[in-house]
Amino acid sequence: MTKLTTLNEAVSSIPPGAHLALSGFAITRCTMAFSREVIRQGINHLTISQCVGAMDADMLVGAGAVDRLIYGGGSLDRFGRLNCVNRGIEDGTLAVEEYSSLSVAFRYLAGALGIPFIPIRSLRGSDLMAQLKEQSGSNLANITDPFTGENWPVLKPLLPDVAVVQVQVADEEGNAWIMGPRWDNAEQVRASQRTIVITERVVTDETIRQNPERTVIPGLFVSHVVELPFAAHPTSVYRAYDYDAEQIQAYVEATRTPESFRVYLDQYVYGVRDHWEYLERIGGLQRLTSLQADPVKGY
Amino acid sequence: MDFDYTPSELMAVAGARELQDKEVVAVGLGLPVVASFLAKHTHAPNMTILFELGVINPQPVDCGVGLADPRVWYRANVLSSFVDILGEVLHKGRVDVGFLGGLEVDQYGNLNTSLLGDPKGKFRHMIGSGGANDIASCAKRTIIIMRHEERKLKKTISFITSPGYITGGDSRTRVGLSGGPSRVITDKAIFSFHPDTKQMMLTSIHPGITLEDVLGTMGFSPIVPKQVPITEPPTREQVRLIREVIDPQRMYMG
């Protein structure tokens, strides 16, 4: 069954207030085109989760689309911090549940396995734990190991409504390959009710069947497949294209104040009709060609 | 001595010396990467290097801007996931050494990478944990590398992101954690921790630095033994490897 659709259609399947697990990690495989379309369609009151905060989440927060963020901390690597997320935390406009990377990964894993909670060694003795316990409706508790009598922190499963995952290759049914490290993406997909796959390229069913061991996302979890080249721009997609350092730098500069970020959004999000016009705005084919990955190095 | 080295190069070399062959090391970007690759290029060829997002033993030829940069994944043995690396290797208990940096550290080796200021009042949020809390909690030992400044080596830190010895004594064991920080390497000195009180203890002072320089630029008083040795300086070969092989673009060493 083909699940191939447009970005516009896939995004409009997201109700306001939904919990989305996004596939980005700092400045790589971020769901950027998806996030720009969410902002254009005005979908808000979202909850966003990911193990390490990334540019896709930061942009959605900066545009006012997010009420709550569940993450393990994050940055834009050497380019800078997650300015919009940090501002939201500092001025109290963003509700945040802040963990460590593994805590969020374990919460997804528990969600994926359908188990009621998951014990973890991390967080003990830290202010992260103290802060999480103070939050109303805390998703962290302690139990006694029934076998050894030891005390263990336990985390509640994370059950997002939709995982949105940027991949390199998928077929029309949503069987998808992720090249390079997958960080939390496999667990995000399995913990979520359904998944939207954004793929650089759609290939035939036969192509997937030739190398099925590469399939990280089985089509059975997928509701929509969107084929969109350079959909993670300005972040990188391993073996497809490098990050656009100039554009990420411009983003970091723009996110320093809400006013300058408004100008950025007008230029790159509200001021373009769709992803194709965005690609023209950032320099078109000439710019994009210069970002293409070396087939050996993958960047 | 007939060659120069920078304080960062000395820190990286001191970090490398802490690592033994065949150890499994979880690494963040920056100086810890240089220290780990230096050890692997010299005395610890069978060491395993892990990056939290799912990378084992890469052999990068270009410097990256962070762990998210495919440049630092190049020629890896394994590209996998958080659950694989932080879960099935680290949480399982197979990581010997975790390398951590931070905004602030206190006398018990607790680390802050989250925020500066009053968490219940006015503060600036910075980065948060990433895998740092997991590494500090689960590795058999951790090595902390940071600049030697009063605003970084503090009596009270704004936030404990990653636990060291918490409030000292047996407080770390009491919350169910083994391991803990073994060394703090700064650009002025190297510290370890007192076996009982778990207070930071001066272990060596870098060449050309005085005891007053060390103590006058910290926010707490470490334990100072009667005799404090001088840190062994880098060798010419170690400095050459850092400059020509590991960080030729000087991205990690600043």
Interface residues (C-beta under 8 A of the other chain):
Chain A: F25 A26 I27 T28 C51 V52 G53 A54 Y71 G72 G73 G74 S75 D77 R78 F79 R81 V85 N86 I89 E90 E98 Y99 S100 S101 L102 S103 A105 F106 L109 I120 R121 S122 L123 R124 G125 S126 D127 L128 Q131 E150 N151 W152 G180 P181 R182 W183 D184 N185 A186 E187 S236 Y238 D242 Y243 A245 A293 K297 G298 Y299
Chain B: L29 E52 L53 G54 V55 V61 D62 G64 V65 G66 L67 A68 D69 P70 R71 W73 Y74 L79 S80 S81 F82 V83 L86 G87 L90 H91 T113 S114 P119 F123 R124 H125 M126 I127 G128 S129 G130 G131 A132 N133 D134 S137 C138 F159 I160 T161 S162 P163 I166 S171 R172 V175 G176 L177 M251
